[in-house]
Amino acid sequence: MKHSFIDKYSDLDSFIHRLDPRTRILSTLAFILAVMVTPPTAWEAFALYFVLLAALIILAQLPPLYVLKRSSVVLPFVLMVAVFVPFMGHGEMTGSYNVWVWRVSLSHEGLLVLWNMLVKSWLSALALILLSSTTRFPDLLKGLERLGVPRVMVMILSFMYRYIFVLADEVMRMRRARDSRGGLGTRVWGREQLRQIRTVGNMIGTLFIRSYERAERVYGAMVARGFDGQVRTLSALRFRRADWGFGAAFCAALLLIGLITVIS
């Protein structure tokens, strides 16, 4: 089971890694908020936001290719939602094209909305990847709890991240068992394919039952060991001078970018 899917590079030693998790969480929230309120026409502001994140990624010693690949995952989902917006927008038209028997037109307003969603989603994803890649998951949960996030939400996140890998291994074992019994079938639609659909449905039902039973066993074991719902880590969280200095410098950079946007 792989348990470093999110915090893969959290064991590195850099200035960003040594910051308090709460400092990184609050800085990430401030960055996302600043990106969200930036007008879509402020091209230079988005460029400066990217430069700021790139500097932090380099300072954190994270592989740039890894960060770019992880952040690009969000783009297809945004495109699925907003790809038709340029064809349905109103206002000034930037072009009209013949697609088979239809004639479609691109609006300037629709393209601006598409750009706005893409760039803001990508920059927000970059910031979240920087946060998760420099913070161990238990420390991230502890920071969220100390910032006032409801304890039940923290526990749900903790169990979800811990046992999603267990469930993935369970699915792989069930697939191997199905395939070893000749469950691959044929590519021709017919009774064999219907049997495959029925088999997949049975697997999903079995997985749900096993997950429920495992949850009951895990909960009973945790209660027997005195679990009270609180996240505990070996290191105590505390703000230091570096945290205050980084937070002040980061907020000043965001305010400067906003000021440049207003002036231009």
N, C-alpha and C positions, 0 to 999 in steps of 0.2 A: 504494500500500500504506500502511495506517495502522499506525504503530508506537507510538502513544500510547494504546492501549486500556486498559492498566493504570495507567501512570504519567502520566496526562493532565495533572495539575496539579503535576507534580514540579518545574517550572521556576519556580514562585512563590518569593518571598523572604519568609520568615517565620521566627520563632524555631524552630518545629518543623522546617522545611526545613533549617535550618542545623545541626541536631543530627547527631552521627555516626550512620550507618546502624545500627551495632550497638546504640546506645542505643535506637533506635526498635524494632528487632527484639526485644531483650530485654524492653522495656517492654510490647510487644504480647503476648509469650508470658506474661509475668507477669499481665497483665490477663485473658487467656483462661483461665489456670489458676485465678485467683481466681473468675472467673465459673462455671467448671465445678464447683468445690467448694462453691459457695453453695447452701444448701438451697432447694428450689423454693418454700417458703412464705415466704421472706424477701423480701416484696414491696418493702420500703423499700430493701433493698440493690440490687436491680435498677434501681430508680429513680435511686439515687445513681450507679450505674455509668453509666447513660445521661447523667446530668448531667455526669459527668467527661468522657465522650467528647464530648459537645456542646461543652464548654468548649475542648477540644483542637481540635475541628473549626473552631470560630470563631477560635481562636488561629492555626491554620494557614491561614486565609483561604480555605477550601474552600467551594464553593457547597453549602448545606445540602440543596437539592433534589436535586442530583446524587448526594450521598452516600446520601440516603434511597432514591432510585430504584435505585441499585446494590445497596444492602444488602437491599432487598425481594426481589431475585431468588432468594435462598436460601429464602424462606418456602414457595413452592409445592413444592419438593423435600422439605422437612421435613413438610409436610402430606400428601404422597403416602405417606410412610413411617408417619406417626403418626396419620392421620385416624381410623383404626378403633380406636385404643387406648381411647378413652372408652367404646366399646361392648363391649369385651372385658374391662375391668377388674373386679376384685372389690372387695368392701367395701360401703360405704354408697352407695346409689343416689340420684342427684339428680333423676331423672325417668324416666318411661316413656312411649313414644310409639308410635302405630300408623303404620307405613309400608306402605301397600298391604295385603298379606296378612300382613306380619310385625309383630311387636311388639319394639321395641328399647328398651334401657334404658341410661341414661348413669350411669356410676359416678363418684363424687367422686375416687377414686384415679386413674382413667383420665384425667379432665380435668386433674388435677394433673400427670400425666406429659406430656400434650400441651402444657400451658403451659410446663413445664420445658424441653422440647425447643425450642419456638418461641422463647422469650425468650433462651435461652442461644445458640442458633444465630444469632439476629439480632444480639445484642450482639457476638459473636465476628466476624461478618461486618463490622459497623461498624468494629471495631478493625483488621481486615485491610485494609479499604478506606482507612482513615486512614493505615496504614503504606504501602501501595502508591501512594497518591496524593501522598504527600510525599517519596517516595524514588525517584530514577531507577533503572530496572531494573538497569543495570550496577553501580551502587553497592549495590543490594540484594544482588546476587549476590556482590559483593566482601565485603560484611558477613557473609553466610552462610559464605563460605569462611574468613574470619578467625575466625569463631566455632567452627570445627571441623567444619562440614558436609563430608562426603566430596566430593572434587573432581569425581568422576564425576557425582554428583547435580547439582552446580552447573552442569556443562557441559550436562547433559540439559535442565535448566531454561532455560539460555541459548539453546540451539539450538531448543527447542520454541517459545519466545516469538518468536525471530527469524524462523523459517521457517513458522510457522502462517499468517502473512499471505501468504507466497509460495504456499503450498498453496491458500489461499482464492482467490487470484487465478487459479490454475491451474484450480480447479473452475469458476469463473465463465467462463473462456474455453472450457472443454469444454462447458458448458451452452449458451453462445451458439452454438458450432459445431453442437451437436445440434439446437437450435431452428431454426437457419438451414437445416437439411436436412429440416425438416418433422418433427421428433421430438416435437412436443407431443402428437399423437394426439388421441383423443376421450375423452369422459368415460364412455362406455358400456363396460362390462366385456366383454371379448372378446379376439380375437386382437391388436387394437391395443394393449390394455393389457398383454398378455403380452409383446408386443414392447418396450413401454416398460420393463418390469421387466428384460428381458434387456439392454436398452441401458444402464440404470443399473448393472447388474452389470458390464458391460464397462467402463464409465467408472471404477468403483471399482478394478477390476483394473489399468487403465491408469494411474490416479493412483498406485497403490502402486508400480508399476514405475518411473514417472517419479521418484517420491520417492526410491526406492532408488538410482537412477542419479544423481540430483542429490546425494544424500548422499555417494556415492563421489567425485564430482567436487569437492565442497566440501572433503572431508577431504584429498584429494590436494593441493588448492591450499593448504590451511592448513599441511600438513606441509612443503610446498615453501618456505613462508615462515617456517619455524622455530617453528611452534606447539608448545607443550609442555604444554597443558592448564591453564594458569594464567590466571585472570581479571585483567586489568590495566586500571586506570583512570588518568586524568590527575591526579586529586587523591588524595593519600595520606590514609588513615584514621587518625585519632588522637582520643583522648578529651580533652576540654577541661573547664574548670570548669563550663561550662553543661551538659555531659553529665552530670557527676557530680551537679550540683544538681538537674537535671530528674529523673534516675533516683531520687535519694533522695526528692524531693517526691512523685513518682508512687507509689513503693512505700509511702510514709507514708500517702498517700490511700487506697490499697487496704487497708492494715492498719487504718486508721480505719473504713472501711466494714465490714470484717470484725468489728471490735470492736463497732460499733453493732449488727450482726446478732446477735452473741452476747448482748449485754446485753438486746436486745429479745426 
